[in-house]
Amino acid sequence: MRRPLLRRVLALAAGLAAASASAEQKVAVFSAETSLVNVAVSVEDSRGRPIEGLTARDFVLSEDGRKQKIEMCARMGAPGGGPSTSLDVALLVDSSDSMLATLRRSQDVTIRFLTSLPNAQEIIVVFFDQAQRLERFDREHPEALFERVRTLPEGGNTALRDAIAFTLRTLAGSNGRSAIVLLTDGIDTVSTTEPAALDKAVQSRAVTIYPVAYPASPGGDGPDPDDAVKELARLAQVTGGRLFKLPNESALSHVLDEIVADLRAQYVLGFAPNAAGASGRLRKLSVKVNGHGKVVVRHRVGYRLQN
């Protein structure tokens, strides 16, 4: 039957912590590159395999249709990537009543692939139903997170948009890149955050979202399950991430491997933004790759300069 999820989730946090703890000193994300707009780009061939060895000359990056000079190009998985490829990771775990039974079955530890996640800086775990419970992973006392899981209350309604908005605010302390791994069935019943407000918050950060969608429980309030998955797919698309639909819990290990591989294969492009135009307006991005045949390019579709 189904294999467990929650300890996989916690193991993910532990694995990320182990990877980042090896750094001698925590550096400020993007340090000297904070004046640049940074765009994470995934480039794959027609079979879905990442294309390696690209340089700034291989990319054509445009803002609102105007070609921009690429000031910085780095590979996430390459050694010595420096602060330009640093990453804050947030793990969002839906603990609403629609998934509570699944969470309570989740006891296996699988961390083997997570220790290699490149350049993880800060790691947070957010459990959410109608409220959010934030855990900052303590590398010195990892057992504290396990203790917290045992005290999770009975799940309630789901405020998915609120949880994403809360996480984006929590990550706003750094100027660097972020990745959100979202484990949910996608059903949102009580969020007060409007879709347009969430879109604006997402567009204001260099964040890549990876929704991992579990089959929704039949019945209940909220949107149609198919519509919920479509919304998760849209969030992934506008941020340059990927949607994963799980047929069952046993597929989770493979999915997390794919997310790690996707992050490791990303390129980070930096360019100086055009100062013209209203502050906070949406600026559309386009990234193309020349000279490598038919490729698939994923990146966030636009950004807003923060006031």
ABEGO torsion letter per residue (X at the ends): XBBBAAAAAAAAAAAAAAAAAABABBBBBGEAAAABBBBBBBBBBAAGBBBBGBBAAABBBBBGGBBBBBABBBBAABBGAEAAABBBBBBBBBABAAAAAAAAABABBBAAAAAABBGBBBBBBBBBBABBBBBBBBAABAAAAAAAAAABBBBBBBBAAAAAAAAAAAAAABABBBBBBBBBAGBBAABABBAAAAAAAAAABBBBBBBBBBBBBBEEBEBBAAAAAAAAAAAAAAAGBBBBBBABAAAAAAAAAAAAAAAAABBBBBBBBBABEBBGBBBBBBBBBBGAEBBBBBBBABBBBBX
